[in-house]
Amino acid sequence: MRPTIRDIASIAKVSIGTVSRALKKQPGLTEQTRQHVKKIAAQLGYNESNLRQGRIRRLTFLQHRQHNNFVASPFFSQVLHGVEAACRERSIVPTVLSIGPADNVMEQIRLHEPDALAVAGFMEPEVLELLARTGKPMVLIDLCAPGFRSVISDNLSGALAATRHLIELGRQRVAFISGPLSHYSIAQRALGYHQALFEAGRLFDPRMEITLPSGPELPLHAAAAMQSLLESDAPPDAVFCYNDATALAVMNACQARGLRIPEDIAIVGFDNIDAASSSTPPLTTLAVDKETMGRMGIKLLLEDAQVEPHVMLPVELLRRASTLGS
C-alpha cells in the first residue's frame, strides 16, 4: 500500500495537519519540524504530487448510513444546512455521501472526487482511518477523535444541566434512556447524567438506565424501554432521554398508560428539534445550534493551524411544560 500523510504523521510523531503544511511549504512551522517531516516522507517514498495544492473546490459531507433515516434527519439536516451555507459563501460545491463499514469507502470517495471531507455524527474508527489515508483535509462534526479537527456541542454540560434540573424539581428516581455508547456525543451525555447523580449524593441504580440500539426502529425501542421502566418495582418519576426523538416516543408511551406529564413523570430530551416545541406538552430540552456546527466545521477545515483545533459549542437548557407544567 502506498504511504499516506497519516503514515508520515505517525512516524514523525506530529499531526496530519503539520505534515500537510510541511509538504505544502505553508507557514506556521519551524524549519526544523518542516525538514523532519520531509525527511520521513522521503524515507517512506511518499509522492508529494499526491497532496493537492490550491484551494478547496469540492467537499463531500459524509454520514453513517444509520443516521440516514427519518429519526436522525431533523438533527443532521440542519447541520447540513450550515455546511451548505458556508460552502456557498466560499464557492465550494458540496455533495452528500452515506456510507457504512461494509461499503467500499475508497471507491465511493474516488467517485465523488472531493478536495476535502466533512464527517458528521458517528463513524467507525476503521472507517475514519480509511478516510484519513486519502490525505485530504478532513473535519469531524458532532464527533471527536484523536488527530482530527472537530466541532462538537457541549454534551456533558448539557446532560449535567438536564439531570440537575430534574433533581432540583424534587424528582427522586431519575432514569436515563441512552443510545449506543460507541457514539462520542451519547457517551458524553451518559457521563453527564452519572456525574449529576454523583454530585447530588445519589447512588446510581443500573435499573434506571437503558441503552437503545441504533436504527430506524428507535421510536419502538424507546417505547419498549419506557414500558420496562414503568413496570419495574420502583418506576421513575423523571426521565432524561439522550435525544428528542427518544423523548417524544417516551412521552407518547407514558400518555398511553394514562400518566400525566409532568405531574406523574417529567421528561427531558436533547437537541431541540422542531417537534420538541410543538409536542403536547412542549418538551424541555437542550438547544444545540446545529447550523453553526455545520458552518464551524467548514471554517475549521479551511484554517491553517499548527495544532488540530477542537471547537466545543455551548448548549442551552430550554425549560418547558414537560418538566414545569402549564
C-alpha positions in Angstrom: 0.0 0.0 0.0 1.3 3.5 -0.9 2.4 5.6 2.1 0.0 8.3 3.2 0.3 11.6 5.1 -1.1 9.7 8.1 1.8 7.2 7.9 4.2 10.1 7.9 2.5 11.8 10.8 2.6 8.6 12.9 6.3 8.0 12.3 7.2 11.7 12.7 5.1 12.0 15.8 3.3 15.1 14.5 -0.3 15.8 13.5 -1.7 15.2 10.0 -2.1 19.0 9.6 1.5 19.5 10.4 2.6 17.1 7.7 0.3 18.7 5.2 1.7 22.2 5.9 5.2 21.0 5.8 4.9 19.4 2.4 2.9 22.3 1.0 5.5 24.7 2.4 2.9 26.7 4.3 3.8 29.0 7.2 3.3 28.2 10.9 6.1 25.6 11.4 9.7 25.8 12.5 12.2 24.9 9.8 13.4 22.0 12.0 9.9 20.5 12.0 9.5 21.0 8.3 12.8 19.3 7.5 12.0 16.4 9.9 8.6 15.8 8.1 10.2 16.0 4.7 12.9 13.5 5.7 10.3 11.0 6.9 8.3 11.5 3.7 11.3 10.8 1.6 12.3 7.7 3.6 8.8 6.3 3.1 8.8 7.1 -0.6 5.8 9.5 -0.4 4.9 11.1 -3.7 4.3 14.8 -2.9 2.2 15.2 -6.0 -0.5 13.2 -4.2 -1.0 16.2 -1.9 -3.4 18.6 -3.6 -2.3 22.1 -3.9 -4.5 25.2 -4.1 -8.0 25.9 -2.7 -10.8 23.5 -1.9 -13.4 23.4 -4.6 -15.4 20.3 -3.8 -16.4 18.9 -0.5 -18.1 15.6 0.4 -20.3 15.6 3.5 -20.3 12.0 4.9 -22.8 10.4 7.2 -23.0 6.9 8.6 -25.9 5.0 7.0 -27.5 4.6 10.4 -28.0 8.4 10.5 -29.7 8.4 7.1 -33.2 7.9 8.4 -36.2 9.8 9.5 -35.3 9.8 13.2 -31.8 11.2 12.7 -32.6 13.6 9.8 -34.1 16.5 11.9 -30.7 17.0 13.6 -28.3 16.3 10.7 -30.4 18.0 8.0 -29.8 21.3 9.9 -26.1 20.5 10.3 -26.0 20.0 6.5 -27.8 23.4 6.0 -25.0 25.1 7.9 -22.4 23.2 5.8 -24.1 24.2 2.5 -24.4 27.8 3.6 -20.7 28.0 4.4 -19.8 26.3 1.2 -21.9 28.7 -0.9 -20.1 31.7 0.7 -16.8 30.2 -0.3 -17.8 28.9 -3.8 -17.3 25.2 -2.7 -19.5 22.6 -4.2 -20.8 20.1 -1.6 -22.0 16.5 -2.2 -23.6 14.1 0.3 -22.5 10.5 0.8 -24.0 7.9 3.1 -21.6 5.1 4.0 -21.2 2.1 6.3 -18.3 -0.2 7.3 -19.3 -2.8 4.6 -19.0 -0.3 1.8 -16.0 0.2 -0.5 -15.3 3.5 1.1 -12.3 4.4 -1.0 -14.2 3.7 -4.2 -17.1 5.9 -3.2 -14.7 8.7 -2.3 -13.0 8.3 -5.7 -16.3 8.7 -7.5 -17.1 11.9 -5.6 -13.7 13.4 -6.3 -13.7 15.7 -3.3 -10.9 18.0 -2.3 -11.9 17.8 1.4 -14.2 15.7 3.7 -16.6 16.6 6.4 -17.8 13.6 8.6 -21.0 14.2 10.6 -22.0 12.0 13.5 -20.9 8.5 14.4 -18.3 6.7 12.2 -16.4 3.5 13.0 -12.7 4.1 13.8 -11.7 1.8 11.0 -13.7 3.9 8.5 -12.1 7.1 9.9 -8.7 5.5 9.4 -9.5 4.8 5.7 -10.7 8.3 5.2 -7.6 9.7 6.7 -5.5 7.7 4.4 -6.8 9.7 1.4 -4.7 12.5 2.7 -7.5 15.0 2.1 -8.3 17.8 4.6 -10.9 16.5 6.9 -13.1 17.7 9.8 -15.4 15.9 12.2 -18.8 17.4 13.1 -20.7 16.1 16.2 -17.8 13.6 16.6 -14.4 13.8 18.2 -11.3 11.5 17.6 -7.6 12.0 18.2 -5.7 13.5 15.3 -8.7 15.1 13.6 -10.2 18.6 13.6 -13.6 18.6 15.2 -16.6 20.7 16.2 -19.0 19.3 18.8 -21.6 20.6 21.2 -21.0 20.6 25.0 -22.8 17.3 25.5 -21.5 16.6 29.0 -22.6 20.1 30.4 -25.9 19.7 28.7 -26.6 16.3 30.3 -25.5 17.7 33.6 -27.9 20.6 33.3 -30.8 18.3 32.3 -30.3 15.9 35.2 -29.7 18.7 37.7 -32.9 20.3 36.6 -34.9 17.2 37.3 -33.2 16.7 40.7 -33.8 20.3 41.7 -37.5 19.8 40.9 -37.5 17.1 43.6 -37.7 14.1 41.4 -36.4 11.0 43.3 -36.0 8.4 40.6 -34.4 9.9 37.5 -34.0 7.4 34.7 -31.8 7.8 31.6 -32.6 6.3 28.2 -29.4 6.2 26.2 -28.4 5.4 22.6 -25.3 3.4 21.6 -22.4 4.5 23.8 -20.0 3.9 20.9 -21.2 7.4 19.7 -19.0 10.0 21.3 -21.8 12.5 21.9 -24.1 10.0 23.5 -21.3 8.7 25.7 -20.7 12.3 26.9 -24.4 12.7 27.7 -24.3 9.4 29.7 -21.3 10.7 31.6 -23.1 14.0 32.4 -26.1 12.0 33.8 -23.9 9.9 36.1 -21.9 13.0 37.2 -25.1 14.9 38.2 -26.3 11.9 40.3 -22.9 11.7 42.0 -22.9 15.5 42.7 -26.4 15.1 44.3 -25.2 12.3 46.5 -27.4 9.7 44.8 -26.4 6.1 44.2 -26.5 5.0 40.6 -29.2 2.4 40.0 -28.4 0.4 36.9 -32.1 -0.4 36.5 -32.7 3.2 35.8 -30.6 3.3 32.7 -31.5 1.6 29.4 -29.4 1.7 26.2 -31.2 1.5 22.9 -29.8 0.0 19.7 -29.3 2.3 16.7 -31.5 2.2 13.6 -34.8 3.4 12.2 -36.9 1.5 14.8 -35.8 3.9 17.5 -39.4 5.0 18.5 -40.4 1.4 19.0 -37.3 0.6 21.1 -37.8 3.8 23.1 -41.5 3.0 23.9 -40.5 -0.6 24.9 -37.8 0.8 27.2 -40.2 3.1 28.8 -42.7 0.3 29.3 -40.0 -1.7 31.0 -39.1 1.1 33.4 -42.8 1.7 34.3 -43.3 -2.0 35.0 -40.3 -2.2 37.4 -40.7 -2.4 41.2 -39.6 1.3 41.5 -40.7 3.1 38.4 -39.1 6.5 37.6 -40.7 9.8 38.2 -38.5 11.5 35.7 -36.7 10.5 32.5 -33.7 12.2 30.7 -33.6 10.9 27.1 -30.4 11.2 25.0 -32.3 12.9 22.2 -35.6 14.5 21.4 -36.9 11.7 19.1 -36.5 9.3 22.0 -38.1 11.7 24.5 -41.2 12.2 22.2 -41.6 8.4 21.9 -41.3 8.1 25.7 -43.9 10.8 26.2 -46.4 9.0 23.9 -45.8 5.7 25.8 -46.4 7.4 29.2 -49.6 9.2 28.0 -50.9 5.9 26.5 -50.7 4.5 30.1 -52.7 7.4 31.4 -49.7 9.1 33.1 -49.8 12.9 33.4 -46.8 14.9 32.2 -45.1 16.3 34.3 -47.3 15.6 37.4 -46.6 11.9 37.3 -43.4 11.9 35.3 -41.2 14.6 34.0 -39.3 14.2 30.7 -36.3 16.0 29.2 -34.8 15.5 25.7 -31.7 16.8 23.9 -31.1 18.6 20.6 -34.2 20.9 20.4 -35.5 19.6 17.0 -38.6 21.4 15.7 -41.1 18.9 17.0 -39.9 19.5 20.6 -41.6 22.8 20.9 -44.9 21.7 19.3 -45.4 18.4 21.3 -48.1 18.1 23.9 -46.9 19.2 26.4 -43.9 21.1 24.9 -40.7 19.2 25.6 -37.9 20.5 27.9 -34.7 20.0 26.0 -31.1 21.2 25.4 -30.8 23.6 22.4 -27.9 22.7 20.1 -27.0 25.3 17.4 -26.9 22.7 14.6 -26.4 25.1 11.7 -23.5 26.8 13.5 -21.9 23.3 13.9 -22.0 22.9 10.2 -20.6 26.4 9.5 -17.9 26.0 12.0 -16.9 22.7 10.6 -16.2 24.3 7.2 -14.3 27.2 8.9 -12.0 24.7 10.7 -11.5 22.8 7.5 -10.1 25.9 5.8 -7.9 27.1 8.7 -4.2 26.7 8.7 -3.4 25.8 12.4 -0.3 24.3 13.9 -2.4 22.0 16.1 -5.5 20.2 15.3 -8.3 22.5 16.6 -11.3 21.3 18.5 -14.3 23.6 19.0 -17.0 23.0 21.6 -20.2 24.9 21.2 -22.4 25.7 24.2 -25.9 24.3 24.7 -28.9 25.9 26.5 -31.5 24.2 28.7 -34.9 25.2 27.4 -37.4 24.7 30.3 -40.8 23.8 29.0 -44.0 22.2 30.2 -42.8 18.6 30.1 -41.0 19.4 33.4 -42.5 22.6 34.7 -46.2 22.1 33.8 -48.5 24.6 32.3 
